[in-house]
Amino acid sequence: MSAVIVFAVFLLICTILKFLNVTSPPRPPRLLSSDSKFLELVLKYCPHLNETYVPVRLWGSSGHLQTIVHATVGRTYCPHVVPRRIAARQEDGATVTWDLYEPTGAPQTDEDYTIAVCPGIANSSESTYVRSLVSLACSRGYRCIVLNHLGVLPHVKVTSPRVFRYGQSDELHLMLTKYVEARPDTKLILVGFSMGGNIVCKYLGEPNRTRPANIMGAISICQGYDAVKSLQFLLEWNNLARLYLFSMTENMRSVIIRHKEALLTEEVKRRYNIDERRVLSAATLPELDEVYTRRIFGFRNVEELYRNDSSATYLGNVKVPIVFINARDDPLVHPDMLNIPQTFVQTNKNSLYIETEHGGHLGYYDGGYIVPRAVTWLDRTVVSLVTALANNNQ
């Protein structure tokens, strides 16, 4: 074998090992809080947060592979819990739907608690990671409601000239208010994944918003906090960021194409000055938001839209107990963005920041050498955190 071939094989092996990140050892999560009593309460119900999070041995140390497996395979354990679908109309004619799941196990608290879930971009109650969490939560005695983002469900017609938006909280507000009207005695814990985490935090901090008094706490998972700065990082090629942005753009554009008859009528294009060709050919989210989203919602430019939609703009107003979860190796969330929740918990009581070394974007697969455990570290942690937040209010 020639020296060139040996060197090429060596480089290939080094590249694979670097991608797998096998030299990065498992570590316990980093816990940051300025409230020792709140941290003590959380650890009482989530003692595993003091233990090492061990990702899948072969590939789990790679944030890219955790993210890719989450996006393509989803959860390995997601039994179907039959929901009841509820729909309501907004003032602009948009039809908002959410799914209600009744508990299947004994309750964990003396009071009635409901977990309100806001999924990630282009996701819904039918996404496997949502179903996995809901199944576990229901088995622990919690009722769940899950928001279906506008336009995501292919069999639910769009009845207004818009779909979901990165920071649009009106649909979440409608779901919560309607639900509380039907169940005034229940208490709510809000859980947001990625974009849903941004929506939840923005909603809780929006000024001049009358929120249900039933909201007892919130959990934000893998959100990026600042859309203006996050998009700047995602437009770069470092750490494959541009590829992930392309995937998110395709997801968003596919939603628009699916409901093209309602979203891109001649009247809509004329009223909002929308060029259909530019919408369908947009290569990045900023391009798509420039030619479509910011026009539909009446923003002067994309930066104004992103600043308005970023939870970082509103976090200082959040008053309910809140927990933030992020992974250091999340390829969609630049490490600089993690300073935002860290700063928040240092100056606000009843708050906690949890940072894992591994986990990727919404992955958090653990256990085993190749095949992960059926129920992920993230699912177990979120349900335990809900119990902690519920007991924080007793």
Order of alpha helices (4+ residues) and beta strands (2+ residues): alpha-beta-alpha-alpha-beta-beta-beta-alpha-beta-alpha-beta-alpha-beta-alpha-alpha-alpha-alpha-alpha-alpha-alpha-beta-alpha-beta-alpha
